[in-house]
């Protein structure tokens, strides 16, 4: 039996779809008109989004809260960004700086998570150590870092270890066999030497109580301590360049997810990790160096608003006026985007419970 083709099946292939919807194949002119209409709609949509962004921030004030005291490094970065980013936010809102110091930005971060408004008019400049606080201090860290809106970071940080030339330690290998007294000023200068002691079996002896890195380095200069472990390379260059050039101080180790290009011959801490678990333990603590000066929004800020802030941040990082101002203030710039930081934070929370349990006591010992 021969089946008779339907009308639509008999039609040329390029007209079959058109037949089903009851119209003939459009002309080229019609296609051009339609394409023009679509393009116009897209342009109108983009313009509308810009107008909405401008309408939202126009006449508003953004409170940029710094989680450290006035005059510190985080404060310096916060004020630098505040002076330039407003020009890249549609509507040019006023930006007001506030300071909320306390426990490595923990006070501020709890405020952002539980008190601050969630409409994009509050931004925090925080210590990157907040990402691990809930893992090690779940009772006092009342937030989940994955829920914040990560806008971006002005700087990737690479920490180093310094030793006096007369300390008897001239390389990282030496400290596996010889004790080195180091000044502890809190944060990395406490946690990094204790971490390498526990994971790699180095022999650092941390003397805590110094109020800041400057005081810690002064103790090294006086001979009270043989070195300082956990100072940033940028800070060492800015404050210890003469001692480094003269050979009074040696850079004996570097910390970071990657080696710093300025320090190709300085031992890298990951090269001393003997097992995958050792590397995972180091990475859990050191990963936040990739976003050393981060800016965040409270949880729940709308995606569109967060996108506006991220776009403004990225534009600021490329702004010649911003870069010139940073150079004038002797502030290093090596930015990281918010999406990249978000991925690193997510990675931190994929760490195994065994690694968290291993690192937790070390971190708490260095922080308490």
Helices and strands as residue ranges (DSSP letters): H 7-10, H 13-20, H 28-57, E 61-66, H 73-85, G 86-88, E 94-99, H 106-114, E 122-126, H 130-136, G 145-147, E 149-153, E 159-164, G 172-176, E 180-184, H 188-200, E 204-208, H 213-222, E 227-232, H 233-239, H 241-246, E 249-255, G 261-263, G 269-272, H 276-286, G 287-291, E 294-297, H 303-318, H 320-328, E 336-337, H 338-348, H 353-367
